[in-house]
Amino acid sequence: MSTESVVKDFDSWKSFLGKRVIQAEKMGMSDETISKLAFEIGEFLDQKVDPGNYSNRAIKELWDCGTDAEKQTIASLMVKLAKKNA
């Protein structure tokens, strides 16, 4: 499955991200480190990937109007959501 197709389908994205979060935890990464990485991924996606569906578009619009602290909250919540859907 390509990265582009994973990002376009929100359910696939949650599952994909959840599996990566679980892998990171098994490797010993802390929740704080995982959350910081999620923030960096969010920044990358915001700059480089056009949202392919309404769910991703809504998240992008929230990301675009948020402060760094609010973006970190979104990133942390995405990690929790992903783990729930792994």
C-alpha positions in Angstrom: 0.0 0.0 0.0 1.5 3.3 -1.0 1.8 6.3 1.4 -0.5 8.3 -0.9 -3.3 5.8 -0.7 -2.9 5.4 3.0 -3.3 9.2 3.5 -6.3 9.5 1.2 -8.3 6.9 3.2 -8.7 8.1 6.8 -9.5 4.7 8.2 -6.4 3.3 6.6 -4.4 6.2 7.9 -5.5 5.6 11.4 -4.6 1.9 11.2 -1.3 2.6 9.5 -0.3 5.2 12.1 -1.6 3.0 15.0 0.7 0.2 13.9 3.7 2.6 13.7 2.9 3.9 17.2 2.8 0.4 18.6 6.1 -0.4 16.9 7.6 2.7 18.4 6.4 1.8 21.9 7.9 -1.7 21.5 11.2 -0.1 20.6 11.0 1.8 23.9 10.0 5.3 22.7 8.2 7.4 25.3 4.7 8.8 24.7 6.3 12.3 24.7 8.8 11.3 21.9 6.0 9.7 19.9 3.9 12.8 20.3 6.8 15.0 19.1 7.3 12.7 16.1 3.5 12.9 15.3 3.9 16.7 15.4 6.7 16.6 12.9 4.7 14.3 10.6 1.8 16.7 10.9 4.0 19.6 9.8 5.3 17.5 6.9 1.9 16.5 5.7 0.6 20.1 6.1 3.3 21.3 3.8 3.6 18.5 1.3 0.4 16.5 1.0 -3.0 17.7 -0.3 -5.7 16.2 1.8 -7.6 13.6 -0.3 -10.8 13.5 1.7 -13.1 15.5 4.0 -11.6 14.1 7.2 -8.1 15.0 6.3 -9.2 18.4 5.0 -10.8 19.1 8.4 -7.7 18.1 10.3 -5.6 20.3 8.0 -7.8 23.3 8.5 -7.6 22.9 12.3 -3.8 22.4 12.0 -3.4 25.6 9.8 -5.2 27.8 12.3 -3.6 26.3 15.5 -0.7 27.6 17.5 2.2 25.2 18.0 0.8 24.2 21.4 -2.6 23.4 19.7 -0.9 21.5 16.9 0.9 19.4 19.6 -2.5 18.7 21.1 -3.8 17.6 17.7 -0.8 15.4 17.2 -1.2 13.8 20.7 -4.9 13.2 20.0 -4.1 11.6 16.6 -1.6 9.2 18.4 -4.4 8.2 20.8 -6.9 7.8 18.0 -4.4 5.8 16.0 -3.6 3.4 18.9 -7.3 2.8 19.4 -7.6 1.9 15.7 -4.4 -0.2 15.3 
